[in-house]
Amino acid sequence: MATAQFTPVARQSVSDTVFAQLRDAVLGGGYAPGDQLPPERELAVSFAVNRHAVREAVKRLQEAGFVQVVHGGGTRVLDVRRTAGLDLLGHLARSGDEGLERLVRDGLEMRRCIGVDAARRAAERADAGTRRAIQTAATRYADPADATADRDFWALVVDASDNLAFRLALNSLVESIDAQPDLMDALLADDRGDVQPHADLAEAIAAGDADRAAACADALLSQALTIHQEIQQRPASRRRRRPGRSA
C-alpha cells in the first residue's frame, strides 16, 4: 500500500507575525514616509507580545529598508521605493497591496529584460559543459508533470550569464512568484508549455549565437506580459478565470 510523504510544518514565530503586520502597515499606507512608529512598549501592548518580539520585528524592518532606527530618537518610516532592495518585490506580493496588478506587470517586464540579456551573455560566456546542461534542461519541458523544469532551466541560463546581479534579481523574482502561485501559474502557463522554443533557445546558447539566443528569450518571456495585458482588459468579474489564448 502506498504511503504519503509529508514534510514538517514550519511554525511562524511571534516576531514573524509582528513583522508581517508592521510591514503591511507601511506598504498599505498606514504609516507614511517620515512617520514615527509607536515605541516598543506601545507596540508590545497592541500586539499582546513581549518587547523582544517587537524588537526583532523592527530589526528586520530596518534590514529590509522599511524603517530607520535612531538610537534614542525612535523609529522613522522610510520611503521603501528609495531605500529597499529587490527583496521588496516578495514583500509587496505577500502584503496583498492594492498595487498587485502593477507589481505583476513590473515583475514580468523585469523578468523579460533580465532573461533576454542573460540568454545573450550565456551564449557568449558559458563553457561547454554548461551549454550541454542547458540543452538537457530544455528537454524536460516535454514532461508536463515536471513542475520544476522551467525554474531549473532559467536558473541554468542565468548562472551561465556569469552575472551575479542577474542571479540575485532572479532570486527575488522567484520569491515574488511563490507568493502568488495561482496567478503566476496562469500567467506562465504558455511559457512552461512551449517545448520547441526552449529547445531553440538552448541550441542558440550552445552554438554561441548571442543575437538568436536573445531573440528566442524575448519571444518566450513576452508571452506572460501578453496574457497579463489580456487579463487586465477583461471585466473584473472574469479576471480570476484561467487565462488562455482562446479565452
C-alpha positions as YAML, in Angstrom:
chain: A
units: angstrom
residues:
- id: 1
  name: MET
  ca: [0.00, 0.00, 0.00]
- id: 2
  name: ALA
  ca: [1.34, 3.41, -0.96]
- id: 3
  name: THR
  ca: [2.05, 5.83, 1.84]
- id: 4
  name: ALA
  ca: [2.05, 9.61, 1.53]
- id: 5
  name: GLN
  ca: [5.24, 11.53, 2.22]
- id: 6
  name: PHE
  ca: [4.93, 14.55, 4.46]
- id: 7
  name: THR
  ca: [7.30, 17.32, 5.44]
- id: 8
  name: PRO
  ca: [7.34, 19.14, 8.78]
- id: 9
  name: VAL
  ca: [5.06, 22.17, 9.02]
- id: 10
  name: ALA
  ca: [7.00, 25.36, 9.60]
- id: 11
  name: ARG
  ca: [5.94, 27.30, 12.65]
- id: 12
  name: GLN
  ca: [5.65, 31.06, 12.38]
- id: 13
  name: SER
  ca: [7.31, 32.88, 15.25]
- id: 14
  name: VAL
  ca: [5.64, 35.73, 17.10]
- id: 15
  name: SER
  ca: [8.21, 38.18, 15.71]
- id: 16
  name: ASP
  ca: [7.38, 36.99, 12.16]
- id: 17
  name: THR
  ca: [3.73, 37.86, 12.72]
- id: 18
  name: VAL
  ca: [4.59, 41.27, 14.17]
- id: 19
  name: PHE
  ca: [6.98, 41.92, 11.29]
- id: 20
  name: ALA
  ca: [4.33, 40.99, 8.70]
- id: 21
  name: GLN
  ca: [1.72, 43.29, 10.22]
- id: 22
  name: LEU
  ca: [4.10, 46.23, 10.53]
- id: 23
  name: ARG
  ca: [5.37, 45.64, 7.00]
- id: 24
  name: ASP
  ca: [1.83, 45.59, 5.64]
- id: 25
  name: ALA
  ca: [1.00, 48.75, 7.58]
- id: 26
  name: VAL
  ca: [3.93, 50.54, 5.93]
- id: 27
  name: LEU
  ca: [3.21, 49.19, 2.45]
- id: 28
  name: GLY
  ca: [-0.52, 49.86, 2.79]
- id: 29
  name: GLY
  ca: [-0.03, 53.50, 3.80]
- id: 30
  name: GLY
  ca: [-0.87, 53.08, 7.47]
- id: 31
  name: TYR
  ca: [2.45, 54.78, 8.10]
- id: 32
  name: ALA
  ca: [3.75, 57.31, 5.60]
- id: 33
  name: PRO
  ca: [7.43, 58.02, 4.92]
- id: 34
  name: GLY
  ca: [8.72, 60.20, 7.74]
- id: 35
  name: ASP
  ca: [6.20, 58.93, 10.30]
- id: 36
  name: GLN
  ca: [7.41, 57.51, 13.58]
- id: 37
  name: LEU
  ca: [6.43, 54.01, 14.62]
- id: 38
  name: PRO
  ca: [4.96, 53.78, 18.12]
- id: 39
  name: PRO
  ca: [7.51, 52.99, 20.83]
- id: 40
  name: GLU
  ca: [8.37, 49.36, 21.56]
- id: 41
  name: ARG
  ca: [6.29, 49.34, 24.73]
- id: 42
  name: GLU
  ca: [3.15, 50.53, 22.93]
- id: 43
  name: LEU
  ca: [3.62, 48.05, 20.09]
- id: 44
  name: ALA
  ca: [4.11, 45.21, 22.56]
- id: 45
  name: VAL
  ca: [0.82, 46.10, 24.23]
- id: 46
  name: SER
  ca: [-1.00, 46.45, 20.89]
- id: 47
  name: PHE
  ca: [0.23, 43.06, 19.67]
- id: 48
  name: ALA
  ca: [-0.04, 41.44, 23.11]
- id: 49
  name: VAL
  ca: [3.53, 40.16, 22.82]
- id: 50
  name: ASN
  ca: [6.76, 40.75, 24.69]
- id: 51
  name: ARG
  ca: [9.09, 43.58, 23.75]
- id: 52
  name: HIS
  ca: [11.74, 41.17, 22.48]
- id: 53
  name: ALA
  ca: [9.39, 40.03, 19.68]
- id: 54
  name: VAL
  ca: [8.74, 43.66, 18.73]
- id: 55
  name: ARG
  ca: [12.45, 44.45, 18.81]
- id: 56
  name: GLU
  ca: [13.23, 41.53, 16.49]
- id: 57
  name: ALA
  ca: [10.47, 42.56, 14.09]
- id: 58
  name: VAL
  ca: [11.66, 46.18, 13.96]
- id: 59
  name: LYS
  ca: [15.22, 44.97, 13.38]
- id: 60
  name: ARG
  ca: [14.03, 43.02, 10.35]
- id: 61
  name: LEU
  ca: [12.14, 46.06, 9.09]
- id: 62
  name: GLN
  ca: [15.32, 48.08, 9.29]
- id: 63
  name: GLU
  ca: [17.36, 45.41, 7.49]
- id: 64
  name: ALA
  ca: [14.76, 45.32, 4.71]
- id: 65
  name: GLY
  ca: [14.89, 49.11, 4.26]
- id: 66
  name: PHE
  ca: [11.43, 49.88, 5.69]
- id: 67
  name: VAL
  ca: [12.49, 51.93, 8.70]
- id: 68
  name: GLN
  ca: [15.45, 53.69, 10.22]
- id: 69
  name: VAL
  ca: [16.09, 53.17, 13.91]
- id: 70
  name: VAL
  ca: [17.75, 56.17, 15.54]
- id: 71
  name: HIS
  ca: [19.23, 55.39, 18.95]
- id: 72
  name: GLY
  ca: [17.29, 57.46, 21.41]
- id: 73
  name: GLY
  ca: [15.26, 59.02, 18.62]
- id: 74
  name: GLY
  ca: [12.62, 56.46, 17.74]
- id: 75
  name: THR
  ca: [11.94, 54.53, 14.56]
- id: 76
  name: ARG
  ca: [11.25, 56.52, 11.40]
- id: 77
  name: VAL
  ca: [9.41, 55.04, 8.40]
- id: 78
  name: LEU
  ca: [11.35, 55.29, 5.13]
- id: 79
  name: ASP
  ca: [10.21, 55.60, 1.53]
- id: 80
  name: VAL
  ca: [10.72, 51.95, 0.63]
- id: 81
  name: ARG
  ca: [10.80, 52.67, -3.09]
- id: 82
  name: ARG
  ca: [14.00, 54.61, -2.50]
- id: 83
  name: THR
  ca: [15.60, 52.53, 0.25]
- id: 84
  name: ALA
  ca: [14.60, 48.87, -0.21]
- id: 85
  name: GLY
  ca: [16.25, 46.32, -2.49]
- id: 86
  name: LEU
  ca: [14.80, 43.75, -4.84]
- id: 87
  name: ASP
  ca: [13.57, 41.73, -1.86]
- id: 88
  name: LEU
  ca: [10.78, 44.32, -1.68]
- id: 89
  name: LEU
  ca: [9.11, 42.50, -4.59]
- id: 90
  name: GLY
  ca: [8.45, 39.49, -2.39]
- id: 91
  name: HIS
  ca: [7.16, 41.63, 0.46]
- id: 92
  name: LEU
  ca: [4.81, 43.51, -1.84]
- id: 93
  name: ALA
  ca: [3.49, 40.29, -3.33]
- id: 94
  name: ARG
  ca: [2.75, 38.88, 0.13]
- id: 95
  name: SER
  ca: [1.19, 42.04, 1.50]
- id: 96
  name: GLY
  ca: [-1.92, 41.93, -0.69]
- id: 97
  name: ASP
  ca: [-1.33, 45.57, -1.55]
- id: 98
  name: GLU
  ca: [-3.77, 47.25, -3.94]
- id: 99
  name: GLY
  ca: [-0.94, 47.72, -6.44]
- id: 100
  name: LEU
  ca: [-0.54, 43.98, -7.04]
- id: 101
  name: GLU
  ca: [-1.55, 44.19, -10.71]
- id: 102
  name: ARG
  ca: [1.10, 46.79, -11.43]
- id: 103
  name: LEU
  ca: [3.62, 44.85, -9.37]
- id: 104
  name: VAL
  ca: [2.96, 41.78, -11.51]
- id: 105
  name: ARG
  ca: [3.40, 43.80, -14.69]
- id: 106
  name: ASP
  ca: [6.64, 45.34, -13.41]
- id: 107
  name: GLY
  ca: [7.99, 41.97, -12.34]
- id: 108
  name: LEU
  ca: [7.20, 40.39, -15.69]
- id: 109
  name: GLU
  ca: [8.90, 43.25, -17.51]
- id: 110
  name: MET
  ca: [12.00, 42.86, -15.35]
- id: 111
  name: ARG
  ca: [11.88, 39.09, -15.92]
- id: 112
  name: ARG
  ca: [11.92, 39.64, -19.67]
- id: 113
  name: CYS
  ca: [14.72, 42.21, -19.58]
- id: 114
  name: ILE
  ca: [16.95, 40.07, -17.39]
- id: 115
  name: GLY
  ca: [16.12, 36.86, -19.24]
- id: 116
  name: VAL
  ca: [16.90, 38.32, -22.67]
- id: 117
  name: ASP
  ca: [20.27, 39.69, -21.64]
- id: 118
  name: ALA
  ca: [21.09, 36.61, -19.55]
- id: 119
  name: ALA
  ca: [20.47, 34.45, -22.62]
- id: 120
  name: ARG
  ca: [22.75, 36.69, -24.67]
- id: 121
  name: ARG
  ca: [25.54, 36.56, -22.07]
- id: 122
  name: ALA
  ca: [25.11, 32.80, -21.62]
- id: 123
  name: ALA
  ca: [25.70, 32.34, -25.36]
- id: 124
  name: GLU
  ca: [28.87, 34.41, -25.04]
- id: 125
  name: ARG
  ca: [30.24, 33.12, -21.74]
- id: 126
  name: ALA
  ca: [29.03, 29.60, -20.95]
- id: 127
  name: ASP
  ca: [31.53, 26.75, -21.02]
- id: 128
  name: ALA
  ca: [30.90, 23.58, -22.99]
- id: 129
  name: GLY
  ca: [29.56, 21.61, -20.03]
- id: 130
  name: THR
  ca: [27.05, 24.31, -19.12]
- id: 131
  name: ARG
  ca: [25.86, 24.58, -22.72]
- id: 132
  name: ARG
  ca: [25.15, 20.86, -22.74]
- id: 133
  name: ALA
  ca: [23.37, 21.11, -19.37]
- id: 134
  name: ILE
  ca: [21.10, 23.86, -20.73]
- id: 135
  name: GLN
  ca: [20.23, 21.71, -23.75]
- id: 136
  name: THR
  ca: [19.42, 18.78, -21.49]
- id: 137
  name: ALA
  ca: [17.30, 21.01, -19.24]
- id: 138
  name: ALA
  ca: [15.29, 22.17, -22.26]
- id: 139
  name: THR
  ca: [14.18, 18.59, -22.95]
- id: 140
  name: ARG
  ca: [12.40, 18.49, -19.58]
- id: 141
  name: TYR
  ca: [9.67, 20.79, -20.91]
- id: 142
  name: ALA
  ca: [8.32, 17.75, -22.78]
- id: 143
  name: ASP
  ca: [7.11, 16.32, -19.47]
- id: 144
  name: PRO
  ca: [4.02, 18.29, -18.28]
- id: 145
  name: ALA
  ca: [4.40, 16.73, -14.83]
- id: 146
  name: ASP
  ca: [7.88, 18.20, -14.34]
- id: 147
  name: ALA
  ca: [6.94, 21.10, -12.09]
- id: 148
  name: THR
  ca: [10.48, 22.48, -11.74]
- id: 149
  name: ALA
  ca: [11.61, 22.28, -15.38]
- id: 150
  name: ASP
  ca: [11.03, 25.98, -16.09]
- id: 151
  name: ARG
  ca: [12.67, 27.20, -12.89]
- id: 152
  name: ASP
  ca: [15.69, 24.92, -13.33]
- id: 153
  name: PHE
  ca: [16.14, 25.87, -16.99]
- id: 154
  name: TRP
  ca: [16.22, 29.59, -16.34]
- id: 155
  name: ALA
  ca: [18.44, 29.18, -13.29]
- id: 156
  name: LEU
  ca: [20.98, 27.48, -15.54]
- id: 157
  name: VAL
  ca: [20.71, 30.22, -18.17]
- id: 158
  name: VAL
  ca: [21.11, 33.00, -15.61]
- id: 159
  name: ASP
  ca: [24.01, 31.25, -13.90]
- id: 160
  name: ALA
  ca: [25.63, 30.75, -17.31]
- id: 161
  name: SER
  ca: [25.45, 34.51, -17.90]
- id: 162
  name: ASP
  ca: [28.05, 34.86, -15.13]
- id: 163
  name: ASN
  ca: [26.28, 37.93, -13.77]
- id: 164
  name: LEU
  ca: [25.68, 37.97, -10.02]
- id: 165
  name: ALA
  ca: [23.21, 40.88, -10.23]
- id: 166
  name: PHE
  ca: [21.05, 38.84, -12.64]
- id: 167
  name: ARG
  ca: [21.13, 35.88, -10.26]
- id: 168
  name: LEU
  ca: [20.10, 37.97, -7.24]
- id: 169
  name: ALA
  ca: [17.29, 39.54, -9.26]
- id: 170
  name: LEU
  ca: [16.13, 36.07, -10.27]
- id: 171
  name: ASN
  ca: [16.03, 35.04, -6.61]
- id: 172
  name: SER
  ca: [13.76, 37.98, -5.81]
- id: 173
  name: LEU
  ca: [11.52, 37.24, -8.78]
- id: 174
  name: VAL
  ca: [11.18, 33.61, -7.70]
- id: 175
  name: GLU
  ca: [10.21, 34.75, -4.20]
- id: 176
  name: SER
  ca: [7.51, 37.05, -5.57]
- id: 177
  name: ILE
  ca: [6.24, 34.31, -7.91]
- id: 178
  name: ASP
  ca: [5.97, 31.91, -4.98]
- id: 179
  name: ALA
  ca: [3.91, 34.49, -3.08]
- id: 180
  name: GLN
  ca: [1.16, 34.42, -5.75]
- id: 181
  name: PRO
  ca: [1.29, 30.84, -7.08]
- id: 182
  name: ASP
  ca: [-2.18, 30.60, -8.65]
- id: 183
  name: LEU
  ca: [-1.88, 33.87, -10.54]
- id: 184
  name: MET
  ca: [1.67, 33.20, -11.69]
- id: 185
  name: ASP
  ca: [0.88, 29.62, -12.74]
- id: 186
  name: ALA
  ca: [-1.78, 31.04, -15.03]
- id: 187
  name: LEU
  ca: [0.44, 33.79, -16.43]
- id: 188
  name: LEU
  ca: [3.40, 31.48, -17.02]
- id: 189
  name: ALA
  ca: [1.45, 28.53, -18.42]
- id: 190
  name: ASP
  ca: [2.30, 29.30, -22.04]
- id: 191
  name: ASP
  ca: [5.99, 29.79, -21.22]
- id: 192
  name: ARG
  ca: [6.17, 26.48, -19.41]
- id: 193
  name: GLY
  ca: [4.26, 24.61, -22.11]
- id: 194
  name: ASP
  ca: [6.45, 25.66, -25.06]
- id: 195
  name: VAL
  ca: [8.85, 22.78, -25.70]
- id: 196
  name: GLN
  ca: [10.36, 23.76, -29.05]
- id: 197
  name: PRO
  ca: [11.08, 27.44, -28.27]
- id: 198
  name: HIS
  ca: [13.11, 26.41, -25.23]
- id: 199
  name: ALA
  ca: [14.98, 23.87, -27.34]
- id: 200
  name: ASP
  ca: [15.67, 26.62, -29.88]
- id: 201
  name: LEU
  ca: [16.96, 28.91, -27.14]
- id: 202
  name: ALA
  ca: [19.19, 26.17, -25.74]
- id: 203
  name: GLU
  ca: [20.53, 25.44, -29.23]
- id: 204
  name: ALA
  ca: [21.34, 29.11, -29.79]
- id: 205
  name: ILE
  ca: [23.22, 29.27, -26.48]
- id: 206
  name: ALA
  ca: [25.06, 26.04, -27.30]
- id: 207
  name: ALA
  ca: [26.05, 27.47, -30.69]
- id: 208
  name: GLY
  ca: [27.26, 30.72, -29.14]
- id: 209
  name: ASP
  ca: [24.77, 32.73, -31.20]
- id: 210
  name: ALA
  ca: [24.09, 35.63, -28.83]
- id: 211
  name: ASP
  ca: [21.66, 37.52, -31.07]
- id: 212
  name: ARG
  ca: [19.50, 34.47, -31.73]
- id: 213
  name: ALA
  ca: [19.55, 33.49, -28.06]
- id: 214
  name: ALA
  ca: [18.33, 36.96, -27.10]
- id: 215
  name: ALA
  ca: [15.57, 36.85, -29.73]
- id: 216
  name: CYS
  ca: [14.40, 33.42, -28.56]
- id: 217
  name: ALA
  ca: [14.33, 34.56, -24.95]
- id: 218
  name: ASP
  ca: [12.44, 37.72, -25.83]
- id: 219
  name: ALA
  ca: [9.74, 35.75, -27.66]
- id: 220
  name: LEU
  ca: [9.37, 33.31, -24.76]
- id: 221
  name: LEU
  ca: [9.31, 35.86, -21.98]
- id: 222
  name: SER
  ca: [6.92, 38.22, -23.74]
- id: 223
  name: GLN
  ca: [4.10, 35.69, -23.58]
- id: 224
  name: ALA
  ca: [3.31, 36.24, -19.90]
- id: 225
  name: LEU
  ca: [3.14, 40.00, -20.45]
- id: 226
  name: THR
  ca: [0.69, 39.49, -23.30]
- id: 227
  name: ILE
  ca: [-1.52, 37.28, -21.12]
- id: 228
  name: HIS
  ca: [-1.35, 39.80, -18.26]
- id: 229
  name: GLN
  ca: [-2.46, 42.57, -20.62]
- id: 230
  name: GLU
  ca: [-5.34, 40.41, -21.84]
- id: 231
  name: ILE
  ca: [-6.44, 39.76, -18.26]
- id: 232
  name: GLN
  ca: [-6.44, 43.49, -17.48]
- id: 233
  name: GLN
  ca: [-8.71, 44.14, -20.44]
- id: 234
  name: ARG
  ca: [-11.35, 41.71, -19.16]
- id: 235
  name: PRO
  ca: [-14.22, 42.70, -16.88]
- id: 236
  name: ALA
  ca: [-13.17, 42.41, -13.24]
- id: 237
  name: SER
  ca: [-15.60, 39.51, -12.70]
- id: 238
  name: ARG
  ca: [-13.69, 37.36, -15.20]
- id: 239
  name: ARG
  ca: [-10.13, 38.04, -14.13]
- id: 240
  name: ARG
  ca: [-9.88, 35.02, -11.82]
- id: 241
  name: ARG
  ca: [-10.63, 32.63, -14.65]
- id: 242
  name: ARG
  ca: [-7.82, 30.58, -16.17]
- id: 243
  name: PRO
  ca: [-6.34, 32.81, -18.88]
- id: 244
  name: GLY
  ca: [-5.71, 31.13, -22.19]
- id: 245
  name: ARG
  ca: [-5.23, 32.15, -25.77]
- id: 246
  name: SER
  ca: [-8.83, 31.32, -26.64]
- id: 247
  name: ALA
  ca: [-10.37, 32.98, -23.58]
...
